[in-house]
Amino acid sequence: MGIILKKNVMIRIDGDIVEKVKEIGLNVSKVSENALKDMIICIQGSETLKKDEPRLDEDEKWGRPDLNRGPERPRLRA
């Protein structure tokens, strides 16, 4: 298996969505990467991505909680 080269990119996401993602604990990079892979497959077909690249099952597809979430914010009490 070859070396996987990752690149840093900057994207703009609505602030409300960012807050919800943090609450849920999704990994933004992994979710974005998987969504882009799915979009490429929809547009160009499955031959575009490597044939030997394993497909992710649903649990892995959306990533795991980000390990670098920062400090917990205090919650408002009702």
Backbone hydrogen bonds in HBPLUS format (Angstrom, degrees):
<---DONOR---> <-ACCEPTOR-->    atom                        ^
c    i                          cat <-CA-CA->   ^        H-A-AA   ^      H-
h    n   atom  resd res      DA  || num        DHA   H-A  angle D-A-AA Bond
n    s   type  num  typ     dist DA aas  dist angle  dist       angle   num
A0017-ILE N   A0014-ASP O   3.04 MM   3  5.39 121.7  2.39 105.9 120.0     1
A0018-VAL N   A0014-ASP O   3.08 MM   4  6.45 156.7  2.13 152.3 159.5     2
A0019-GLU N   A0015-GLY O   3.02 MM   4  6.28 160.9  2.06 151.1 155.1     3
A0020-LYS N   A0016-ASP O   3.07 MM   4  6.30 159.3  2.12 144.8 150.3     4
A0021-VAL N   A0017-ILE O   2.86 MM   4  6.08 159.0  1.91 154.0 159.9     5
A0022-LYS N   A0018-VAL O   3.01 MM   4  6.26 155.9  2.07 148.7 154.8     6
A0023-GLU N   A0019-GLU O   2.99 MM   4  6.29 156.6  2.05 147.5 153.9     7
A0024-ILE N   A0020-LYS O   2.96 MM   4  6.20 159.8  2.00 152.2 157.1     8
A0025-GLY N   A0021-VAL O   2.82 MM   4  5.90 144.7  1.94 143.9 154.6     9
A0026-LEU N   A0021-VAL O   3.23 MM   5  5.54 148.8  2.33 146.8 150.4    10
A0031-VAL N   A0027-ASN O   2.99 MM   4  6.19 168.9  2.00 162.6 166.1    11
A0032-SER N   A0028-VAL O   2.92 MM   4  5.95 162.9  1.95 148.8 154.0    12
A0033-GLU N   A0029-SER O   2.91 MM   4  6.06 164.5  1.93 150.2 154.8    13
A0034-ASN N   A0030-LYS O   2.96 MM   4  6.10 166.0  1.98 150.6 154.3    14
A0035-ALA N   A0031-VAL O   2.93 MM   4  6.07 155.1  1.99 146.8 154.1    15
A0036-LEU N   A0032-SER O   2.93 MM   4  6.13 156.8  1.98 151.4 157.4    16
A0037-LYS N   A0033-GLU O   2.97 MM   4  6.23 154.4  2.03 146.8 154.1    17
A0038-ASP N   A0034-ASN O   2.96 MM   4  6.18 161.2  2.00 147.4 152.2    18
A0039-MET N   A0035-ALA O   2.96 MM   4  6.18 152.0  2.04 143.3 151.1    19
A0040-ILE N   A0036-LEU O   2.93 MM   4  6.17 156.0  1.99 149.5 155.3    20
A0041-ILE N   A0037-LYS O   3.02 MM   4  6.30 160.2  2.06 150.5 155.6    21
A0042-CYS N   A0038-ASP O   2.95 MM   4  6.23 155.6  2.01 146.3 153.1    22
A0043-ILE N   A0039-MET O   2.95 MM   4  6.16 154.5  2.02 148.7 155.2    23
A0044-GLN N   A0040-ILE O   2.72 MM   4  5.69 169.3  1.73 158.2 161.7    24
A0045-GLY N   A0041-ILE O   2.81 MM   4  4.42 137.0  2.00 117.3 127.0    25
A0048-THR N   A0045-GLY O   3.30 MM   3  6.16 169.6  2.31 122.7 125.4    26
A0053-GLU N   A0050-LYS O   3.32 MM   3  5.31 160.7  2.36 100.3 105.9    27
A0060-GLU N   A0057-ASP O   3.09 MM   3  5.58 125.2  2.40 112.0 124.7    28
A0061-LYS N   A0057-ASP O   2.94 MM   4  5.96 144.7  2.07 155.0 165.9    29
A0063-GLY N   A0060-GLU O   3.08 MM   3  5.29 164.2  2.11 112.7 116.9    30
